[in-house]
Amino acid sequence: MSHLRQICIVMVAYSVDHDGRLPGHPREATQYLGDLSRIKDVYLSPYQEQTAAIDRGDFEGPATRFGGYVFLNLGLDLNEVENPSELILAYTAKVFPEQTTRNIAFADGHVERFEEDRFRAALPDDVDVDALDGP
């Protein structure tokens, strides 16, 4: 959850400097981490730190996987968001089959842990969760 809070801070800091617009890809906001050597520390889940590369590449559609997280609403103008506390910015990718919860970061900066069913119900229908999961 701490990593997602840091990611929210980075995304919001980027939007402040870009007239409310979120970055088009998480890579664009990494400069807001300060020390760029922290990129892997923040964008990889603890499970992945020794088992995966940071970038799984872009996916077609409304979501992008970067490190251990899936990002939604990239490029969106936060000035046009009515309820930032309901807008999902990022969530943890499922990295092993036994995982039953997901951490979710919202545009107002808060992070919550959802059970898998609640998590899937909260996502837009056009997000292919299963294609974005994996180590």
N, C-alpha and C positions, 0 to 999 in steps of 0.2 A: 504494500500500500504506500510505503514511503517513496518508492520509485515513481509511482503514478502521481503522487502529489508534486514531486519535483518536475515531472513532465508537464503537469498542468501549469506550474509556475512558468516554465520555459515557453509554453504555447501562449499564455496570456501576455508575457513580457514581449514576445514577438508581435502579438496583435496590437499592443500599445504603440509600438514603433511603426506599425504598418496600417494606420487608420482603422483599426478594429478587425483587420483580416487575419485569419489564421494562416499558418504556412501551408503551402501546397504539398509539402512532404516534410516529415519530421526532421530530416537531414538539414533543412533550411534553418531550423531554429537552434541547432546545436551550439552556435556561438554564445547563446544565452546561458549555457552551463558554466561559463567562465573558463575553467580549466578543461580543455578539450580531451585530455586523457581520461576524463570522467564519462565519456560517451558510453563505453561498454558497461561501466558500473551502473549507469542509469537505465539504459535501454535493453539490457539483458536481465531476465529474471535470475534470481540466485541459482535456480536449477540449471539454467543455460550457460552460466558464466564459464564453465569448463567444457561444455558439450556442443556449442553451436556458434556459428558466425553471426555477426550482428545484423546483416541485411539479407532477408529472404527474397528481396525484390518486390516490385510493384505488382498489383493484381488489377485486373480490369474490374470496374464497378466502383461502388461507393466506399470501399475500404482498402487500406494499405497495411501490410504487415511490415514492421520494422523492428528487428530484434525480438524481444519477448512480448511485444504488444501489437495490437491491431488498432489503427487510427481511423476514426470516422470524421466526417464534416471538415476535412482539410480544405483550406481555401475559403471557407465560409466567413462572412462578415458578422462578427459578434454583435455589432451595433443593431443588427436586424433580428436578433434572437430575443423572443419575449420571455422565455423561462430558462435562463442558463442552468438552473439547478436540475433541469430535466434533459438537457442536451448532452449526449454521450460524446466525449472526445476520444477516449481510448479505453481499451480493456485488455486484460491479460489473455494471451493465447493459451489454449489448453495444451499442455506439453506431455501429459501422460494420461492414459485412459481412466485411471481411478480418480482423477481430479473432479470434484463435484461442485466447486465454487469458482467464481470469477471476481476479480477486483475491477471496478469500473470507475473511471475518472469523468467528472462532469465539468461543463464549461464554467461553473461558478467556483471551481477549485476543490470541491469536496470529492471524496473517494468513498465508495461503498463496496461491500462484499455481498454478492448475490448468489443464491443457489442456481444451479444450471437452468432449471425451468424458468425461473423468474428472469434470469439474464437473457435467455433466448426470446422471451416475450417482450422484453424492453427494446430489442433491436429492430431497426427497420426491416421490412420483409425482403429487401433486395440485398442484404448482407449474407454471403455464403460462409457461415461460421465454420463449417467443417473444412472448407478449402483453405482457410487461413490458420487452422490449428496445426499442431505438431511441434516437435522439438526444434 
